[in-house]
Amino acid sequence: MNPPRGAVIAVAVSGGVDSAMAALWLKERGATVIGVHLTLPFYGPDDANRVTPDMMAELGRQLDLPISFIDASKHFEREVVSNFVDEYARGRTPNPCVLCNKMIKFGFLWDEITHLGADYLATGHYARTGCGGKSNEWGLYRGIDRGKDQSYFLHRLPYARLSRVVLPLGGVTKEEIRQDAVRRGLRLAASKESQEVCFLPPGGYREFLERRLAPEQRMTGELVDTAGEVLGCHRGLYAYTVGQRHGLGICGPYPRYVVSLQPDRNRVVVGLKDELWADRLEAEDWNWLLPEPPVSSIRSKVRVRYRHEAASALIIPHSSSRVSIIFDQPQRAITPGQAAAAFDDDRVLGGGWISRVD
């Protein structure tokens, strides 16, 4: 998407190479760019890689870009972190990055940039927005760098806002971005690219959860096989996820995997590898990235997690926000709490939270 020349665009600048180059490229295309940096809560010990205000100020000088600091700490804690903890306590495996994009970057931040006089919001995501199809309607599309494509994480954006979302990096590769940054001698605030959940300290998510969960949410319970035979004791539902093999504390002639969690009985169910496969799921809070939600079944390709290869499926809408998905072939380790996203070739049709697996 190319905004009108002279348009005021707020760019969410994290301190890393992607958002910095997005801001530079938009400036060079004639846009009036405002940098915005979200201040988020930090839950770990002092970290040498943490971005400080001084670092962001220096990056702003290099980019010749004013950067406004917006404190999102309370909103992030309430909308993302609390949900993360609650979902694990319920025996589900959340995806906080998908939720953050909806609630924080394209929710809370969207409201804030309107006060700064911005007409558009840009980020460094590797995805695309634009018009296409027979009716020339707005849509969200995969980035051309298939190894870096982040359209899956954006499937919960409100459709009405797509025309005001700018994603400058969707048509280039990560390597091109790196090379351009090196050529320009850009010194970044973030010394390394985050590959994990941004708010988790070095100890990992289980240690983080143990500090946040109430004692009754960390209760041990039975670890059983799919026939209901008790094989051992689990340490708490929060410590397990579907597909997990290691750390189960049981032995036998064949590897066992977590195939489901039963919060109503406080049970972890394990099984053989073949028992991880399922061909049907139900998803709730579905968000369609279409002008009108479909009223009848549609064919699509569906991803049930970020690195899952999209698989052919039939989507059956039960309402505008609840669907069933039936795969042509069984898929491995479909996990309640994770996000399912539907694609039509490069276009993202929508997505929702997996609530049940059959």
C-alpha positions in Angstrom: 0.0 0.0 0.0 1.3 3.5 -0.9 -0.3 6.3 1.3 -0.9 9.6 -0.4 2.2 11.8 -0.5 2.3 14.0 2.5 0.1 11.7 4.6 0.9 11.7 8.3 1.9 8.2 9.3 2.7 7.1 12.9 5.3 4.3 12.9 5.5 1.9 15.8 9.3 1.9 16.4 10.6 -0.8 18.7 14.3 -0.2 18.4 14.9 -3.0 16.0 15.9 -3.0 12.4 12.5 -3.8 10.9 10.6 -0.8 12.3 13.5 1.5 11.9 13.8 0.7 8.2 10.0 1.0 7.8 10.2 4.5 9.1 13.1 5.5 6.9 11.5 4.1 3.8 8.3 5.9 4.4 10.1 9.2 4.9 12.0 8.7 1.6 8.6 8.2 -0.1 7.5 11.6 1.0 5.4 10.8 4.0 5.3 12.8 7.1 6.4 10.3 9.7 5.9 10.3 13.5 7.7 7.7 15.6 5.9 6.2 18.5 7.5 3.8 21.0 5.4 1.8 23.4 6.6 1.5 26.9 5.8 -2.0 28.1 6.2 -3.6 31.6 9.4 -5.6 32.2 9.2 -8.6 34.4 12.7 -9.9 34.5 16.0 -8.9 36.1 18.2 -6.2 34.6 18.8 -7.2 31.0 21.7 -5.7 28.9 19.5 -6.1 25.8 16.6 -4.0 27.2 15.8 -0.9 25.1 16.2 2.3 27.2 14.8 5.8 26.5 18.4 7.0 25.8 18.8 4.3 23.2 15.5 5.3 21.5 16.5 9.0 21.6 19.8 8.1 19.8 17.9 6.1 17.2 15.5 9.0 16.6 18.5 11.2 15.9 19.9 8.8 13.4 16.5 8.5 11.7 15.9 12.3 12.0 12.6 11.3 13.4 10.7 12.6 16.5 9.7 9.7 18.7 6.9 9.9 21.2 6.9 7.6 24.2 3.5 6.1 25.0 3.1 4.2 28.2 1.1 1.0 27.5 2.1 -0.8 30.7 -1.3 -1.0 32.4 -3.1 -2.0 29.2 -0.5 -4.6 28.3 -0.7 -6.1 31.8 -4.5 -6.2 31.7 -5.1 -7.3 28.1 -2.1 -9.5 27.3 -0.2 -10.7 30.4 -3.2 -11.5 32.6 -4.8 -13.4 29.7 -1.5 -15.3 29.2 -1.6 -16.5 32.8 -5.4 -17.2 32.9 -5.2 -19.3 29.7 -2.5 -21.5 31.1 -4.4 -21.9 34.3 -7.4 -23.1 32.2 -5.3 -25.8 30.5 -5.0 -23.8 27.2 -1.9 -22.7 25.4 -2.2 -19.0 24.5 -0.6 -16.9 21.7 0.1 -13.5 23.3 1.7 -12.0 20.1 -1.6 -12.4 18.2 -3.5 -10.8 21.1 -1.0 -8.0 21.5 -1.4 -7.0 17.9 -5.2 -6.7 18.3 -5.4 -5.1 21.7 -2.2 -3.1 22.0 -0.6 -2.2 18.6 -3.8 -1.9 16.6 -6.1 -1.1 19.5 -4.6 1.0 22.3 -1.9 2.5 20.1 -4.3 3.2 17.3 -6.4 5.4 19.6 -3.3 7.2 20.9 -1.9 8.1 17.4 -5.2 9.9 16.5 -4.3 12.4 19.2 -1.0 13.0 17.5 -2.7 13.9 14.2 -1.7 10.7 12.4 -3.8 9.3 9.5 -2.2 5.9 9.3 -0.3 3.4 11.5 2.7 1.6 10.2 4.7 -1.3 11.6 7.7 -3.4 10.6 5.6 -6.6 10.1 6.4 -8.7 7.0 2.9 -8.7 5.5 0.9 -6.6 3.0 -2.4 -4.7 2.8 -4.0 -3.6 -0.4 -7.0 -3.9 -2.8 -7.6 -6.9 -4.9 -10.1 -9.5 -6.1 -13.0 -9.0 -8.4 -14.6 -6.4 -6.2 -11.3 -4.6 -5.6 -11.8 -4.8 -1.8 -9.2 -4.3 0.9 -7.4 -7.3 2.3 -4.5 -8.5 4.3 -1.9 -10.6 2.4 1.2 -12.7 3.2 4.6 -11.1 2.9 6.8 -12.2 0.0 9.5 -13.5 2.3 7.8 -16.8 3.2 10.4 -17.6 5.9 9.5 -14.3 7.7 5.9 -13.8 6.8 4.0 -12.5 9.8 0.5 -12.2 8.4 -0.7 -15.0 10.7 -0.1 -12.7 13.7 -2.2 -9.9 12.2 -5.4 -11.9 11.4 -7.3 -10.3 14.3 -7.0 -6.7 12.9 -10.4 -5.0 12.5 -11.3 -5.2 8.9 -12.5 -1.5 8.9 -8.9 -0.4 9.7 -7.0 -2.2 7.0 -7.1 0.8 4.7 -5.2 2.8 7.3 -2.6 0.1 8.1 0.8 0.6 6.3 3.2 -2.4 6.1 6.3 -1.2 4.1 8.3 -4.4 4.5 5.7 -6.8 3.0 7.2 -6.7 -0.4 10.9 -7.3 0.5 13.0 -9.9 2.3 14.6 -9.8 5.7 18.0 -10.1 4.1 17.3 -7.0 1.9 16.4 -5.1 5.1 19.6 -6.1 6.9 21.8 -5.2 4.0 20.2 -1.8 3.6 20.6 -1.1 7.3 24.3 -2.1 7.1 24.8 0.1 4.1 23.3 3.1 5.9 25.4 2.4 9.0 22.3 2.3 11.2 23.0 1.7 14.9 20.0 0.1 16.5 18.6 0.3 20.0 17.8 -3.4 20.1 21.0 -5.4 19.9 19.2 -8.6 18.9 16.0 -9.7 17.4 13.4 -11.2 19.8 12.5 -14.7 19.0 10.4 -15.5 22.1 7.5 -13.9 24.0 8.8 -10.4 24.7 7.7 -10.0 28.3 9.1 -13.3 29.6 12.3 -13.3 31.7 15.2 -15.6 30.9 13.8 -18.3 33.2 11.0 -19.0 30.7 7.3 -19.2 30.9 6.9 -21.9 33.5 9.0 -19.9 36.1 7.0 -16.8 35.2 3.7 -18.6 35.7 4.7 -20.1 39.0 5.2 -16.6 40.4 1.8 -15.4 39.1 -0.5 -18.3 39.6 -2.5 -18.8 42.8 -1.7 -22.0 44.8 -5.0 -23.6 43.7 -4.0 -23.0 40.0 -0.7 -24.9 40.5 -2.3 -28.0 42.0 -0.8 -31.4 41.0 -3.0 -34.1 39.6 -3.3 -37.3 37.7 -1.3 -38.0 34.6 -3.3 -40.7 32.6 -3.3 -42.4 29.3 -6.1 -42.2 26.8 -7.8 -45.2 28.4 -7.9 -43.4 31.7 -5.2 -45.5 33.4 -3.2 -43.5 35.9 0.5 -43.4 35.0 1.8 -40.8 37.3 1.4 -37.3 38.7 1.6 -34.0 36.9 3.0 -30.8 38.4 0.2 -28.5 37.4 -1.7 -28.0 34.1 0.1 -24.8 33.4 3.4 -26.8 32.8 2.1 -28.8 29.9 0.9 -28.3 26.3 -0.4 -30.5 23.6 2.4 -32.3 21.7 4.9 -32.1 24.6 7.1 -35.1 25.0 9.8 -34.2 27.5 9.3 -33.6 31.2 6.4 -36.0 31.7 8.2 -38.1 34.4 7.1 -41.4 33.0 8.9 -44.2 31.2 7.8 -47.0 28.9 8.7 -48.9 25.7 7.3 -46.1 23.5 7.5 -42.3 23.7 4.4 -40.6 25.2 3.1 -37.2 24.3 0.6 -34.9 25.9 -2.6 -35.3 23.8 -5.0 -33.2 25.8 -5.5 -31.4 29.1 -8.7 -31.8 31.2 -9.0 -28.8 33.5 -12.4 -30.0 34.8 -10.7 -33.1 36.2 -7.2 -31.6 36.7 -5.8 -34.3 34.4 -3.0 -34.4 31.8 -3.7 -37.1 29.2 -0.8 -38.7 27.3 -0.8 -41.0 24.4 1.3 -42.4 21.6 2.4 -40.3 18.6 -0.5 -41.4 16.4 -3.0 -40.1 19.0 -1.8 -36.5 18.5 -3.6 -36.3 15.1 -7.1 -34.8 14.7 -9.1 -33.6 11.7 -11.7 -31.2 13.3 -11.6 -28.2 15.5 -14.0 -25.5 16.7 -12.9 -21.9 16.9 -14.4 -19.0 18.8 -14.2 -15.2 18.7 -13.5 -15.5 14.9 -12.5 -12.4 13.1 -13.3 -12.2 9.3 -11.1 -10.0 7.2 -13.8 -9.7 4.6 -16.4 -7.0 3.9 -19.1 -9.4 5.0 -18.8 -12.7 6.9 -19.7 -15.8 4.8 -23.0 -17.4 5.6 -22.2 -20.8 4.1 -19.2 -23.1 4.1 -16.1 -22.1 2.3 -12.9 -23.9 1.3 -9.6 -22.6 2.6 -6.2 -23.4 3.9 -5.8 -23.2 7.6 -2.8 -22.8 9.9 -3.2 -23.9 13.6 0.0 -22.3 14.8 2.6 -19.9 13.3 5.0 -22.6 11.9 2.3 -25.0 10.8 2.0 -25.5 7.1 -1.5 -24.4 6.0 -3.7 -27.4 5.3 -6.7 -27.7 3.1 -10.0 -27.5 5.1 -13.7 -26.7 5.0 -14.8 -23.8 7.2 -18.3 -24.0 8.5 -19.6 -20.8 10.0 -22.1 -21.2 12.8 -22.3 -17.5 13.5 -20.2 -14.4 12.6 -17.8 -15.3 15.4 -17.8 -19.1 15.7 -16.8 -21.7 13.1 -16.0 -25.4 12.8 -13.0 -26.4 10.6 -12.8 -29.9 9.1 -9.4 -30.7 7.5 -9.0 -32.9 4.5 -6.2 -34.7 6.3 -5.6 -35.0 10.1 -3.3 -32.4 11.6 -0.8 -32.9 14.4 -1.1 -31.4 17.9 -4.0 -29.0 17.3 -4.0 -27.1 20.6 -6.8 -25.3 22.4 -5.9 -21.6 23.1 -3.8 -21.3 20.0 -5.0 -19.3 17.0 -6.3 -20.8 13.7 -5.9 -18.6 10.7 -7.5 -19.1 7.3 -5.9 -18.3 3.9 -7.0 -18.1 0.3 -3.7 -18.3 -1.5 -1.9 -15.2 -0.2 -4.9 -13.5 1.3 -5.8 -13.8 5.0 -9.5 -14.5 5.3 -9.6 -14.3 9.1 -8.9 -16.3 12.3 -10.0 -17.2 15.8 -9.1 -19.0 19.0 -9.2 -22.8 19.0 -11.7 -23.8 21.6 -12.2 -27.6 21.0 -10.4 -30.4 19.1 -12.0 -33.6 17.8 
